[in-house]
Amino acid sequence: NDTNSHNKYISTKIKNEGIYFFGGLEEDGNCSSTLRVLKIFKNPCELSTVASIGRFPRPRFNCTMTLVNHINCILIYGGRNMEGLHFSDIFFLNLENLNWIG
């Protein structure tokens, strides 16, 4: 069954299954470098902070995040900070071990 093999892949290759968010603006107006995951398969849904390792991106907002399935990573590109600096850097988050590469 394709569904069972897909679920097995997800459970072994993604440490925290859900919808990922990185950075953004905090309530106080400062940029964030927090990684969060929205666990949509819980009832009710649960938003939590994700502990990760490696060299993670500087605080930012307006960055893009893309899932790169064939290498099991999320790619983060660009964004900006409150001082108006526009980033053109690229970071990868390995979803199996939550290690940042950038």
TARA-V838407 format. One record per backbone hydrogen bond with DSSP energy under -1.0 kcal/mol. NH is the residue of the N-H (numbers start at 1). CO is the residue of the C=O. E is the energy in kcal/mol with one decimal. If there is no record, write none. Layout:
((NH CO E) (NH CO E))
This chain:
((5 1 -1.7) (6 2 -2.2) (7 3 -2.6) (8 4 -2.2) (9 5 -2.0) (10 6 -2.4) (11 7 -2.5) (12 8 -1.4) (13 9 -2.0) (14 10 -2.0) (15 95 -3.2) (19 38 -2.2) (21 36 -2.5) (23 34 -1.9) (24 60 -3.3) (26 30 -3.1) (29 26 -2.0) (32 24 -2.1) (36 21 -2.9) (37 48 -2.5) (38 19 -2.9) (39 46 -3.4) (40 38 -1.1) (46 39 -1.5) (48 37 -2.3) (50 35 -3.1) (53 98 -2.5) (56 54 -1.1) (60 32 -2.0) (61 80 -2.1) (64 77 -2.4) (66 75 -2.3) (68 73 -3.4) (71 68 -1.3) (72 69 -1.5) (73 68 -1.7) (74 93 -1.9) (75 66 -3.2) (76 91 -3.0) (77 64 -1.9) (78 89 -2.0) (80 61 -2.5) (81 85 -1.7) (84 81 -1.6) (87 79 -2.8) (91 76 -2.4) (92 101 -3.1) (93 74 -2.6) (94 99 -2.4) (95 72 -2.5) (98 94 -1.8) (100 53 -3.3) (101 92 -2.8))
